[in-house]
Amino acid sequence: MLAEKNDPPPLATLQLGAIRALSQTVEATGNRLWLDSRTVDTEQAQALRDFAAKAIESVACIARAGIEETPAALQRLDLALAAQSLDEFLSGHRLGLRSVPCDDVVSWLRDVAREGERADEAETRLTPFAAFTLEVIHALAQTVAAIASLLASSGRHTAPQGQLTQLSIRLADRIEHIAQYALEGLAERHQRRYIIADLEMLSFALQTSRAIIAGGGRDLPSDEQISRLLEQAVTCREPIVSAG
């Protein structure tokens, strides 16, 4: 029997590709700051924090644009700009980071996303599961963005901030894997199982750290929003119909 597979449409492929590359880099910068904090000078550490904040904000914006069905040409332009920013960052920091997207992936994202004049507005119509996946990514990215913003504004490393760095690494890792599984066309039932675990982790993290993270003044997903996404993940069993 052939494995169940859900191939994303072209724009969704770009969305997920950019989300995966950006979140992978955010995870790598967090690991660099956490594991090698003694060997990273203050200026370099701030550059890593600043980029992590910018990159994860891009992830949240990409997910939100997909959910809101922003015109395809505008989405492609934003994706190209995000890939360009990632390319420029990695050109100066790649040697200090582990497990970042390769140059070929970033170049593909940058060049293909620029083909905005060929954008088809039908590309913005998402399947129910694709829209749900982007909502989960947005909730996770929103939380990482709040942490990254808080860390970038502090400019120093303390024990509580180290714990927040670890949390942001774990959440960025989950975003990367959600995108990876969707790009690989993993069966929906398996994707849902992983997403349920991701949402439960997010719920627990916010139960224990919401007040600290919210201190940076950034919006966070509400408990009601996470509960709604969990309910969707558990109860929704609509078959996915491939676009086109």
Secondary structure, DSSP 8 states (H G I E B T S, - for coil): ---------HHHHHHHHHHHHHHHHHHHHHHHHHHTTTTS-HHHHHHHHHHHHHHHHHHHHHHHHHHTT--HHHHHHHHHHHHHHHHHHHHHHGGG-SS---HHHHHHHHHHHT-GGG--GGGG---HHHHHHHHHHHHHHHHHHHHHHHHHHH-S--HHHHHHHHHHHHHHHHHHHHHHHHHTT--HHHHHHHHHHHHHHHHHHHHHHHHHHHTT------HHHHHHHHHHHHH---------
